[in-house]
Amino acid sequence: MFITVGRKNLVTAISIALVGIILACALGVSSTASVFFGKSSRKIPVYGVDTGEGEKVIALTFDAAWGADKTQGILDIMNRYDAKGTFFLVGFWIDKFEEETKAIAKAGFDIGNHSRNHLNMPKLSDGEIRSEIEYVNDRVYELTGKKPTYFRAPFGDYSDRLMTALEEMNMVGVQWSIDSLDWKGLSAKEISDRILPKAKSGDIVLFHNNSDHVLDALPIVLAALKAQGFKFVTLSELVATGGYTIDNNGIQHKAV
């Protein structure tokens, strides 16, 4: 069957398509993302959460891949400010620091999955992706009795294949909305200056558990945010695992 398209309608359709392509190029859309009239179909992890008009909440997260000297100090400082958070653990870190892994869970913090070997996940095969994730889930369950629900990709590198694997494993990919850049050796003031002016309800803040000045920066950040009325929550208290949508900015919107 053939469909006849009027000349005027054909010109209009071509014009709209061209506008979409031009907008995609202008916005720097990756060639790997499917684009239709300027919109990307790429699967996006959670960068932050729309908390509406409710209580002001913020999630502090700590990636752990190398070293554990400051882990207990983080737990102690957070406890002093009645704050809970989430640690994203790498598999080889867990293997080396089993007692610290148990201590994190015992202190009431969430444990997220940060892969087994801290590799660039999009470069792995589907089988390797699942193996990296499942190893950490199994080790955390072995030590704490709970399996991680949230996954953070090493280097913040995600792909549709990775996001699909997480969906199939009933897990949620989580990025961050504020990066402390503490791993660069920034001073406590420089770290807090990166966080405090930007902080809003629903933010997810990235720290590293063994960065140079994390123990100096945390009290400053916690005291200032608490004075502003923020409550510090785990990801399981902030990020939904079902019944939500994610907009193009990575903000999760929970179903009403």
N, C-alpha and C positions, 0 to 999 in steps of 0.2 A: 504494500500500500504506500502511496506517495502523498506527502502533505505539502500543499502549496503555501508558501510564505510570501506575504506581500512585500514589495520592495521597501516600503517605509518601515515595516516591522523588522525586516532583516537588517536594515541600517541601524535601527535602534538597538537591536540585540548585539550587533557587533560593537557598537559604541560602548555599551555597558560592559561587555567583556574586556574591551581594551582599557577602560577606566579601572576595572578590577586588577588587571595585570600591572598597570602603572602604579596603582596604590601599593600593591604587594612589593614591587621593586623598591618603591620609595621607603617603605617601612622595613626593608631588609629581611623579608620573609625567606627562610631557608628554602633551597631548591628541593629539599626532601619533604617539605610539608605540602599537603594538598591544599590548593588555593581555589576558591570559587567566589568570584566577585569580591576579592580582597580579604576574605576571611580564611584563617588557617584551621584545618581540622586536626592539627597536632594535639596529642594528649598532654595535658599540663599537670604537674604536681601541685600540691597545695603550698602556696607561699604565705598565705595569711587567711584569716577568717572574718567574715562579716558578722559582728556580734550584735548589731542593731543598737537599740537604746538601753540595753541591759547593763549589767555590772561590767566595769572596766577590768579586763583580764588580758594577760600577756604571758607568753610561753618562752621561758629561757631554755635553750638546748645546748648540749655540750657534746661535741664529736670527740671520740676517744680512739686514737689509732697508735700513738706512740707515747709511752711514759704514763706513769700513774701516781707520781709523787704528790700531786696536788688534789687528787680526787677526794680524799677524805676532808681536806680543807674546804673544798667546794660544798660538800654535804653539810659541814659544820656551819659555814657562813649562811647558807640557804636556810638552815634550821633556825638560826638566830632571828631571821626575818620572817619566820613562818611561811617560807616559800618552798614550793615543790617545782621540779623541772623534769627534763627528759635527757637521758644520755643515749647517744647513738654509738654503738660499739662495733668495732671491727673484729672479725673472728680471731685473728692472731693475737689481738689484744686480750680477748676473753681467755684464750688458751694460756696466756702468760700471767694474767691477773684474775684468777678465778675468785679469790676472796674479795677483791674490790668489786667484782661483778655482783656477788652476793650482797655486799654492803649497800650498793646502789639500790637494789631491789628492796632490801630490808628497811631502808630509809624512806620508802614510799615514793620513790621516783620511778617514772616509766623508763623502760629500756627499749630503744629502737634499734633497728637493723641497719648496719653501715657496710654490709658485704663482708665476705670472708677475708679477701686479700687486698682490698682497697684498689681495685683495678678500674679502668675506664669501661664501665658496663656496656655502653652501646657497641663497643668493639668485640664483645664476646658473642658466642653462638647462643641460641635459645637454651640449649642444655646447660651451658656454662653459667648463664645468668641464673637459672633456677638453682643450680648447685651452690653458687655463691650465697644466695639468699637462704636456702634451706639449711646450710651448715650452721649459720648464725642462729636461726630460729631454733634448731635442735639443741645447740649448746646452751642458749639462754634458758630454754625449757628444762634442760638437765640440771642447771644450777639454781634456778629460781622457781620452777614450777609454772612459769608463764611463757607463752610465745609472743614475740614482738608483733605488733599490729602495723607499725609505721616503718617505712624504709626511706633512708636518705642516701642518694647516690654519691659515691666518691666524686670529688671535684664538681659536684652539682650537675653532672652530665646525665641527662635523661634521653630516652628515645621512645617511640611508640611501642617497640618490641618490649622494652623494659616495663613500661607502664601496663601493657597488656599482661605480662607475666605477673605483675603485682595484683592486678584485678583478679586473675585466675587463682591466686593464692589468698584472696580475701585480705589483701594488704593495701595500704594507702601510701603513695609517694609524697614525701614532705620536703620542701625546700626551706627557704627562710625569706623574711621580708626586711630584716635588718642584719647586716653582717658587721660584727665587731672588728673584724680584721686583726684580732688579738694575736693570730699566728705570725704576724709581721713584726712582733716585738714592740708594738705600740705601748706607750706609757698608760697608766691607769686613767689619767685625765684624757688622753687621746681616745681611749676606748669609750669612756663614758660620754665624751663629746660626740661620738659617732652614733650613740644610742639615744640619749635623752631628748635631744631636740626633735627626733623623728617619731618617738614612741607613741603608739595609739592602740586602742583596744583591738585585740585580734592579731596583733603582731607575733611573729615567731623570730626570736633573736638567736643568732649563731655565735657560740663561743667554742673554744677548744679546751679540753680538760687539763692540758699540761702546758698551756701557753705561758710566756714569761711573766705576765702581770695580771693574770686572771684573778688571783686571790686579792690583789690590791684594787682592781676595778669593781669587782662584784659588790662590796659594801657600798660604794658610791652609787652604783646603778640601783641597787635594791632600795637604799634609803630614799633616793630621789623619787623613784617611781611609786614607792609606798606612800610618800607624802602627797603624791598626785592622785591617790585613791586607787592605784592598781592592785589587783590580786594576781599572784603568781601561780600558774596552773600547769599541770602536765598536759601533754598532747591529747591524752585520752579524755581529758576534761574539755578540750578546746575543739579538736578536729573530729568531725563526724566520719563514720565509716560507711554510711549508707544514707540514701535520701537527700542527696545534695547535688548542686551543680557547681562548676568552676568557671569563672569568667576568663576573658583573655588576659587578665592581669594576674591570674593564679589565685584569685580570692575565692574561697569556698563560701557558698551561700546555702544554708541549710533549708530544707523544705519546711514550710510553715505547717 
